[in-house]
């Protein structure tokens, strides 16, 4: 991770988010019976997509270019997916739950990093949402799958909750590590509830 964000908590959130999203990307390619090169490409694209867009927007060095661990983790996730039977993941919620954890962790990371770079609260919150969601959106678009943005279930909302708690904790002067952990738990908890009880926002129904 970039040296500007000097905390082990954010480092772990960063690597956890990369690993989880990279795995989801590799598994999408695996289910389509693609080559290992394609699995690795999807793993890298999904793992770093949101963070790359965030860093470009806030004027930071693109994080994975300066951290050899990131590409290595993406490659490891692609290898894991390559040697894992796809039937292990069919009909199970593990992947959705893991994706929810990565979503919350990445949203916290994005907002915290934006604050470190001096962004105001509202743009910093939006950077958290972008960090958490863009990688999965790019993955789905390239794979030709319907994006989760086109469904009413609580996904972006969970990222927004994590990002908001991160920013509000900073404004309130709460110790950063505690605010980040609370923000991760809040977003992850909301995503788990959405998965378990099919929670969704009202859809537009006007003619």
C-alpha positions in Angstrom: 0.0 0.0 0.0 1.1 3.6 -0.5 3.2 5.1 2.3 0.8 8.0 2.8 -1.6 5.8 4.7 0.5 4.7 7.6 -1.5 2.1 9.5 -1.5 -1.7 9.7 -5.3 -1.8 9.9 -5.7 -0.1 6.5 -2.9 -2.3 5.1 -4.8 -5.4 6.1 -8.1 -4.0 4.8 -6.4 -3.3 1.5 -5.0 -6.8 1.1 -8.2 -8.5 2.3 -10.2 -6.5 -0.2 -7.8 -7.2 -3.0 -7.8 -11.0 -2.2 -11.6 -11.3 -2.0 -12.4 -9.3 -5.1 -9.6 -11.1 -7.0 -11.1 -14.4 -6.1 -14.6 -13.4 -7.3 -13.2 -12.2 -10.6 -11.2 -15.4 -11.1 -14.2 -17.6 -10.3 -16.4 -15.7 -12.8 -13.8 -16.6 -15.5 -13.6 -20.2 -14.2 -17.3 -20.7 -14.5 -17.1 -19.6 -18.1 -14.4 -22.3 -18.7 -11.7 -19.7 -19.6 -7.9 -20.2 -19.7 -5.7 -19.5 -16.7 -4.5 -16.2 -18.4 -8.1 -15.0 -18.4 -8.6 -16.1 -14.8 -5.5 -14.1 -13.8 -6.7 -11.1 -15.9 -10.1 -11.1 -14.2 -8.5 -11.5 -10.8 -6.3 -8.5 -11.3 -9.0 -6.4 -12.9 -11.5 -7.1 -10.2 -9.0 -6.8 -7.3 -7.5 -3.4 -8.3 -10.3 -1.8 -10.4 -11.9 0.2 -7.7 -8.7 1.3 -6.0 -7.2 2.3 -9.4 -10.1 4.6 -10.2 -9.9 6.1 -6.7 -6.2 6.8 -6.9 -6.6 8.5 -10.3 -9.4 10.7 -9.0 -7.7 11.8 -5.8 -4.3 12.3 -7.5 -2.5 9.5 -5.7 0.1 7.1 -7.1 -1.8 4.0 -8.3 -1.4 1.7 -5.3 -0.8 -1.7 -6.9 2.0 -0.4 -9.2 4.0 0.4 -6.1 3.2 -2.7 -4.1 4.4 -6.1 -5.4 2.2 -7.9 -3.0 -1.0 -6.8 -4.7 -0.3 -8.5 -8.1 1.1 -11.5 -6.3 -2.2 -11.9 -4.3 -4.3 -11.6 -7.4 -2.2 -14.3 -9.1 -2.5 -16.5 -6.0 -6.3 -16.1 -6.1 -6.3 -17.1 -9.8 -4.3 -20.2 -9.0 -6.7 -21.1 -6.2 -9.7 -20.7 -8.5 -7.9 -22.7 -11.2 -7.4 -25.7 -9.0 -10.8 -25.4 -7.3 -13.8 -27.3 -8.8 -16.5 -24.8 -9.6 -19.1 -27.1 -8.1 -17.7 -26.1 -4.7 -19.1 -22.6 -5.2 -22.4 -23.4 -6.9 -25.5 -22.6 -4.9 -23.6 -21.4 -1.9 -23.6 -18.1 -0.2 -19.9 -18.2 0.8 -18.9 -16.1 -2.2 -21.6 -13.5 -1.6 -20.6 -13.3 2.0 -16.9 -13.0 1.2 -17.7 -10.4 -1.4 -19.7 -8.4 1.2 -16.6 -8.4 3.5 -14.4 -7.2 0.7 -17.0 -4.5 -0.2 -17.1 -3.1 3.3 -13.3 -3.3 3.8 -12.6 -1.6 0.5 -15.2 1.1 1.1 -13.5 2.0 4.4 -10.1 2.0 2.8 -11.2 4.2 0.0 -12.8 6.8 2.3 -9.9 6.7 4.8 -7.3 7.2 2.0 -9.3 10.0 0.5 -9.4 11.8 3.9 -5.6 11.3 4.1 -5.3 13.1 0.8 -7.3 16.1 2.1 -10.6 15.5 0.4 -13.7 17.0 2.0 -16.2 14.6 3.7 -18.7 14.1 0.9 -16.1 13.4 -1.9 -14.2 11.1 0.6 -17.4 9.1 1.2 -18.0 8.8 -2.6 -14.4 7.6 -3.0 -15.2 4.8 -0.6 -18.2 3.7 -2.6 -16.2 3.8 -5.8 -13.4 1.8 -4.3 -15.8 -0.9 -3.1 -18.0 -1.2 -6.1 -16.1 -0.3 -9.3 -14.0 -3.5 -9.5 -17.1 -5.7 -9.5 -18.9 -3.6 -12.0 -16.0 -3.8 -14.4 -15.8 -7.5 -13.9 -19.5 -8.0 -14.7 -19.5 -5.7 -17.7 -16.5 -7.5 -19.3 -18.0 -10.9 -18.5 -21.3 -9.9 -20.1 -23.2 -10.4 -16.8 -25.9 -8.2 -15.4 -24.3 -5.7 -13.0 -25.4 -5.8 -9.4 -26.2 -2.1 -9.9 -29.1 -3.1 -12.0 -30.7 -5.0 -9.1 -32.4 -3.3 -6.1 -30.6 -5.4 -3.4 -28.5 -3.6 -0.8 -25.0 -3.6 -2.2 -23.9 -0.1 -3.0 -25.9 1.0 0.1 -23.7 -1.3 2.2 -20.6 0.4 0.8 -22.1 3.8 1.4 -22.8 2.9 5.0 -19.2 1.8 5.6 -17.9 4.9 3.8 -20.2 7.2 5.8 -19.3 5.7 9.2 -15.6 6.2 8.3 -16.1 9.8 7.4 -18.4 10.6 10.4 -15.9 8.9 12.7 -13.1 11.1 11.4 -15.3 14.3 11.8 -16.2 13.2 15.4 -12.5 12.7 16.3 -12.9 9.0 17.1 -9.7 7.0 17.1 -9.3 6.0 13.5 -8.7 2.3 14.0 -11.9 2.0 16.0 -13.9 4.0 13.5 -12.6 1.9 10.6 -13.4 -1.4 12.4 -16.9 -0.1 13.2 -17.4 1.0 9.7 -16.4 -2.3 8.3 -18.7 -4.1 10.7 -21.6 -1.8 9.8 -21.3 -2.3 6.1 -20.6 -6.0 6.3 -23.5 -6.5 8.7 -25.9 -4.7 6.4 -24.7 -6.8 3.4 -25.2 -10.0 5.5 -28.7 -8.9 6.4 -29.5 -8.2 2.7 -28.2 -11.6 1.7 -30.1 -13.5 4.5 -33.5 -11.6 4.2 -33.3 -10.4 0.6 -33.4 -6.8 1.7 -33.8 -4.3 -1.1 -34.5 -0.6 -1.8 -37.9 0.2 -3.4 -37.8 0.1 -7.2 -39.0 2.9 -9.4 -42.6 2.0 -10.5 -44.0 5.2 -12.0 -45.3 5.1 -15.6 
